[in-house]
Amino acid sequence: MSYITMFCNTIDHLQYPLNLNECLVPRPTDTFFFTVTGDAGAFLGLSAGDVLIVDRTVDVAPQQMAIAVYDGQFSIVQLIEEYKDLSVRLSAKSVKLLEDVDLDIWGIVTGLVRQFQ
């Protein structure tokens, strides 16, 4: 038999009502919310309407999901390590982070809010 546990390390588990900001947004001035539209994040298991919690102060590391500015627009990317170089995965293709590529990591995705219907 499996069990689940309610846990939030910033509040007492008996304190109600539950404040999701206290659980998911440790640095409010550096945290932003993005809503996934269309199939932009399908390659990462995201669905339209998912809300991404993005922190601009988290250090970049392989295997993280991030928001990048690519060709002047926000894009969802996955940071990957290829042959000791950091690359990003945009949909099914990967782009090596080079100086001549117009791609800047804007923030790291630290959480996801998904509503089931």
Backbone as CSV, one residue per row, in Angstrom:
resi,resn,N_x,N_y,N_z,CA_x,CA_y,CA_z,C_x,C_y,C_z
1,MET,0.839,-1.166,0.000,0.000,0.000,0.000,0.891,1.239,0.000
2,SER,0.534,2.242,-0.803,1.293,3.485,-0.896,0.578,4.593,-0.152
3,TYR,1.372,5.497,0.385,0.836,6.654,1.092,1.482,7.910,0.540
4,ILE,0.792,9.028,0.683,1.382,10.307,0.344,1.388,11.170,1.592
5,THR,2.283,12.113,1.635,2.421,12.983,2.789,2.336,14.429,2.345
6,MET,1.585,15.230,3.087,1.554,16.660,2.818,2.778,17.263,3.480
7,PHE,3.570,18.009,2.682,4.791,18.573,3.238,5.067,19.932,2.628
8,CYS,5.415,20.872,3.450,5.925,22.165,3.019,6.914,22.588,4.084
9,ASN,8.154,22.767,3.706,9.185,23.017,4.706,9.157,24.428,5.283
10,THR,8.280,25.297,4.794,8.277,26.665,5.292,7.142,26.962,6.263
11,ILE,6.203,26.040,6.411,5.090,26.286,7.330,4.808,25.031,8.140
12,ASP,4.217,25.224,9.264,3.783,24.109,10.097,2.663,23.377,9.360
13,HIS,2.703,22.053,9.338,1.711,21.293,8.581,0.300,21.435,9.124
14,LEU,0.129,21.973,10.307,-1.205,22.171,10.867,-1.746,23.572,10.599
15,GLN,-0.948,24.425,9.989,-1.368,25.800,9.732,-2.237,25.852,8.479
16,TYR,-3.416,26.417,8.601,-4.328,26.576,7.478,-4.765,28.011,7.406
17,PRO,-5.091,28.566,6.263,-5.054,27.894,4.967,-3.628,27.764,4.435
18,LEU,-3.433,26.807,3.558,-2.135,26.565,2.957,-1.799,27.705,2.002
19,ASN,-0.630,28.278,2.133,-0.192,29.376,1.284,0.856,28.834,0.302
20,LEU,0.471,28.670,-0.966,1.391,28.121,-1.961,2.579,29.032,-2.212
21,ASN,2.412,30.328,-2.027,3.556,31.228,-2.192,4.666,30.892,-1.203
22,GLU,4.315,30.574,0.026,5.327,30.229,1.019,6.038,28.923,0.667
23,CYS,5.334,28.007,0.019,5.924,26.719,-0.338,6.744,26.767,-1.626
24,LEU,6.280,27.529,-2.614,6.857,27.455,-3.949,7.663,28.671,-4.385
25,VAL,7.594,29.756,-3.608,8.252,30.998,-4.016,9.143,31.504,-2.877
26,PRO,10.336,30.928,-2.725,11.206,31.336,-1.616,11.780,32.745,-1.787
27,ARG,11.908,33.210,-3.027,12.460,34.545,-3.300,11.482,35.312,-4.196
28,PRO,10.451,35.928,-3.612,9.392,36.568,-4.398,9.878,37.622,-5.395
29,THR,10.899,38.378,-5.063,11.343,39.422,-5.987,12.100,38.865,-7.193
30,ASP,12.528,37.605,-7.121,13.278,36.978,-8.212,12.507,35.846,-8.885
31,THR,11.235,35.685,-8.534,10.437,34.570,-9.038,9.320,35.096,-9.929
32,PHE,9.120,34.410,-11.055,8.130,34.817,-12.045,7.332,33.594,-12.479
33,PHE,6.152,33.833,-13.037,5.269,32.760,-13.490,5.080,32.870,-14.998
34,PHE,5.174,31.734,-15.672,4.944,31.655,-17.103,3.869,30.608,-17.360
35,THR,2.953,30.892,-18.261,1.928,29.920,-18.640,2.318,29.293,-19.968
36,VAL,2.317,27.967,-20.018,2.635,27.240,-21.239,1.458,27.375,-22.197
37,THR,1.762,27.716,-23.441,0.711,27.808,-24.453,0.992,26.812,-25.567
38,GLY,-0.068,26.306,-26.162,0.069,25.358,-27.266,0.868,24.141,-26.861
39,ASP,1.688,23.666,-27.791,2.504,22.476,-27.514,3.974,22.841,-27.282
40,ALA,4.214,24.077,-26.827,5.579,24.577,-26.648,6.417,23.717,-25.715
41,GLY,5.818,23.092,-24.731,6.588,22.295,-23.785,6.291,20.812,-23.835
42,ALA,5.635,20.374,-24.893,5.255,18.957,-24.981,6.468,18.032,-24.912
43,PHE,7.602,18.443,-25.478,8.805,17.593,-25.471,9.360,17.406,-24.062
44,LEU,8.885,18.218,-23.100,9.308,18.083,-21.707,8.174,17.567,-20.813
45,GLY,7.085,17.134,-21.412,5.959,16.615,-20.637,5.035,17.694,-20.117
46,LEU,5.157,18.905,-20.647,4.305,20.012,-20.215,3.067,20.080,-21.095
47,SER,1.996,20.621,-20.535,0.732,20.763,-21.254,0.335,22.224,-21.304
48,ALA,-0.469,22.575,-22.294,-0.999,23.932,-22.387,-1.741,24.258,-21.098
49,GLY,-1.498,25.430,-20.559,-2.131,25.844,-19.310,-1.291,25.612,-18.077
50,ASP,-0.240,24.785,-18.178,0.660,24.594,-17.034,1.300,25.936,-16.677
51,VAL,1.461,26.182,-15.396,2.105,27.404,-14.934,3.485,27.034,-14.405
52,LEU,4.514,27.623,-15.001,5.891,27.364,-14.595,6.321,28.419,-13.592
53,ILE,6.978,27.990,-12.526,7.540,28.896,-11.535,9.024,29.022,-11.878
54,VAL,9.452,30.240,-12.156,10.804,30.478,-12.672,11.553,31.413,-11.731
55,ASP,12.733,30.966,-11.302,13.579,31.741,-10.393,14.807,32.209,-11.159
56,ARG,15.067,33.504,-11.135,16.192,34.069,-11.877,17.510,33.961,-11.131
57,THR,17.500,33.512,-9.867,18.740,33.462,-9.083,19.354,32.069,-9.004
58,VAL,18.682,31.064,-9.509,19.185,29.691,-9.441,20.306,29.516,-10.468
59,ASP,21.383,28.860,-10.058,22.509,28.613,-10.957,22.133,27.617,-12.042
60,VAL,22.678,27.821,-13.213,22.440,26.963,-14.368,23.217,25.665,-14.207
61,ALA,22.558,24.536,-14.479,23.201,23.223,-14.417,22.512,22.289,-15.408
62,PRO,23.220,21.255,-15.861,22.606,20.304,-16.790,21.357,19.650,-16.203
63,GLN,20.456,19.264,-17.066,19.204,18.567,-16.777,18.110,19.469,-16.197
64,GLN,18.373,20.763,-16.104,17.336,21.662,-15.620,16.462,22.119,-16.777
65,MET,15.226,22.450,-16.436,14.323,23.086,-17.372,14.481,24.591,-17.163
66,ALA,14.506,25.358,-18.240,14.746,26.787,-18.121,13.875,27.570,-19.092
67,ILE,13.782,28.861,-18.823,13.189,29.796,-19.766,14.362,30.530,-20.398
68,ALA,14.383,30.555,-21.715,15.450,31.230,-22.445,14.829,32.258,-23.381
69,VAL,15.604,33.262,-23.685,15.216,34.204,-24.731,15.952,33.749,-25.980
70,TYR,15.194,33.302,-26.970,15.747,32.750,-28.200,15.112,33.478,-29.373
71,ASP,15.920,34.105,-30.189,15.433,34.919,-31.305,14.414,35.956,-30.838
72,GLY,14.674,36.549,-29.667,13.826,37.627,-29.163,12.541,37.193,-28.486
73,GLN,12.314,35.888,-28.315,11.091,35.397,-27.683,11.428,34.448,-26.547
74,PHE,10.532,34.390,-25.537,10.704,33.425,-24.457,10.442,32.022,-24.993
75,SER,11.302,31.079,-24.620,11.155,29.684,-25.028,11.442,28.788,-23.835
76,ILE,10.809,27.625,-23.816,11.079,26.617,-22.799,12.191,25.731,-23.341
77,VAL,13.241,25.536,-22.548,14.362,24.713,-22.984,14.758,23.764,-21.864
78,GLN,15.467,22.723,-22.231,16.089,21.841,-21.254,17.591,21.973,-21.422
79,LEU,18.282,22.209,-20.320,19.737,22.315,-20.355,20.317,20.914,-20.351
80,ILE,21.203,20.639,-21.276,21.806,19.304,-21.372,23.316,19.456,-21.522
81,GLU,24.023,18.421,-21.146,25.477,18.411,-21.285,25.817,17.448,-22.411
82,GLU,26.489,17.980,-23.431,26.916,17.169,-24.565,28.419,17.318,-24.743
83,TYR,29.126,16.244,-24.544,30.582,16.255,-24.729,31.237,17.369,-23.904
84,LYS,30.828,17.483,-22.646,31.358,18.451,-21.682,31.003,19.900,-22.010
85,ASP,30.128,20.126,-22.976,29.638,21.468,-23.290,28.177,21.554,-22.861
86,LEU,27.755,22.731,-22.443,26.356,22.936,-22.081,25.584,23.310,-23.334
87,SER,24.528,22.573,-23.600,23.651,22.826,-24.740,22.230,22.951,-24.226
88,VAL,21.339,23.366,-25.093,19.929,23.416,-24.730,19.138,22.606,-25.731
89,ARG,18.055,22.036,-25.233,17.163,21.285,-26.111,15.925,22.132,-26.331
90,LEU,15.701,22.485,-27.577,14.493,23.186,-28.002,13.689,22.183,-28.811
91,SER,12.605,21.709,-28.288,11.817,20.648,-28.914,12.718,19.446,-29.167
92,ALA,12.755,18.951,-30.378,13.516,17.728,-30.642,14.971,18.001,-30.982
93,LYS,15.360,19.259,-31.159,16.737,19.552,-31.541,17.489,20.189,-30.382
94,SER,18.806,20.091,-30.418,19.614,20.743,-29.397,20.491,21.797,-30.055
95,VAL,20.765,22.854,-29.306,21.575,23.961,-29.792,22.714,24.164,-28.800
96,LYS,23.948,24.110,-29.265,25.091,24.323,-28.386,25.138,25.801,-27.995
97,LEU,25.406,26.073,-26.723,25.496,27.452,-26.258,26.837,28.041,-26.680
98,LEU,26.807,28.770,-27.739,27.996,29.428,-28.267,27.768,30.933,-28.261
99,GLU,28.843,31.674,-28.396,28.721,33.125,-28.382,27.915,33.654,-29.550
100,ASP,27.918,32.956,-30.693,27.209,33.465,-31.859,25.743,33.037,-31.921
101,VAL,25.269,32.279,-30.951,23.868,31.870,-30.904,23.101,32.896,-30.081
102,ASP,22.001,33.391,-30.639,21.186,34.399,-29.957,20.243,33.710,-28.968
103,LEU,20.810,33.219,-27.858,20.035,32.534,-26.830,20.606,32.891,-25.463
104,ASP,19.751,33.400,-24.601,20.162,33.742,-23.241,19.255,33.020,-22.254
105,ILE,19.843,32.383,-21.252,19.057,31.740,-20.194,18.499,32.859,-19.302
106,TRP,17.183,32.940,-19.215,16.510,33.994,-18.456,16.281,33.591,-17.006
107,GLY,15.923,32.316,-16.780,15.678,31.818,-15.434,15.478,30.315,-15.450
108,ILE,15.542,29.717,-14.271,15.421,28.268,-14.121,14.033,27.930,-13.576
109,VAL,13.416,26.920,-14.179,12.100,26.467,-13.723,12.294,25.680,-12.428
110,THR,11.648,26.144,-11.363,11.785,25.502,-10.052,10.507,24.816,-9.604
111,GLY,9.425,25.030,-10.333,8.169,24.414,-9.944,7.164,24.460,-11.073
112,LEU,6.090,23.718,-10.868,5.035,23.597,-11.877,3.705,23.527,-11.160
113,VAL,2.736,24.276,-11.663,1.365,24.178,-11.164,0.521,23.674,-12.301
114,ARG,-0.130,22.550,-12.084,-0.964,21.955,-13.117,-2.334,21.673,-12.532
115,GLN,-3.345,22.096,-13.263,-4.713,21.852,-12.821,-5.293,20.676,-13.598
116,PHE,-5.802,19.693,-12.888,-6.442,18.530,-13.524,-7.912,18.835,-13.723
117,GLN,-8.429,18.389,-14.846,-9.848,18.674,-15.131,-10.679,17.442,-15.110
